[in-house]
Amino acid sequence: SSGINAEYGETEHSIEADANSFVHVPEIYLNRLLTTKKTLQTFVHELFNAIFSLSNGDVPPAIKFLFDLLDKQAADNGITDPDIIHTWKNNSIPLRFWINIIKNPDMILDVEKNHLMDSILSVIATTYMDSCSLSTHAFSTDSPSSKLLYAKELQDYKPAVKKFYNDIQTLPPVTDEKLYGSFPPTDGMQVNRDAALYDLAVYAHSYVWEIDGALQSNSYDELAKKFAHVMNYLQLYLIPSST
């Protein structure tokens, strides 16, 4: 969709640039290409099925909370186009998190990724991106072979993404206790909490009027008062004056 392209234009371009290295595949190699795809397809299908399905009938509380927040923002702002909400959800988790893991497994695993492996992962990442997209893909003999490889599977993956989002929407709202309980404990972490809070507060100070207005317009009066108190303290004692 246009939202995906606008948000991830550079990422999509870089992935497709790698994936399209398969465009000029000599005919003698086509059978080998299809054989390789057949060998890997079981693993690719298991990966996509794991991503696009509930785990034991649930999802991590943070994802449920985020998706409910996006649904609420759409309702509060009179947005009824389901494609817009679908694109928001695409850009929040699948295309911001999973696409990087698929394309760059060396980010979380101690593995080496050579040029050939990078090209293969680019094809899978592009297929994943196309599965999330709402655009209709028209395939022809002029389409890159990397696109044609998974043209048939996309007919199953696209509905799976929509069903996944709908399944999350029907889950009961996540409670604050469940959400906070899902966060890893910070007791053993070497984190300078004061520095982290200060950086967060400085960032919030840059948008103080927008945040205050949003809190008050949503009837979070008590929270707005606490936010104003913190910002006033920062202004007086911690944040240097720009004048």
Secondary structure, DSSP 8 states (H G I E B T S, - for coil): -HHHHHHSHHHHHHHHHHHGGGSS--HHHHHHHHHHHHHHHHHHHHHHHHHTS-BTTB--HHHHHHHHHHHHHHHHTT---HHHHHHHHHHHTIIIIIHHHHH-GGGTSS----HHHHHHHHHHHHHHHHHH--S-----TTS-HHHHTTHHHHHHHHHHHHHHHHHHHHS----HHHHHHTS---TTS---HHHHHHHHHHHHHHTHHHHHHHHHHTT-HHHHHHHHHHHHHIIIIIS----
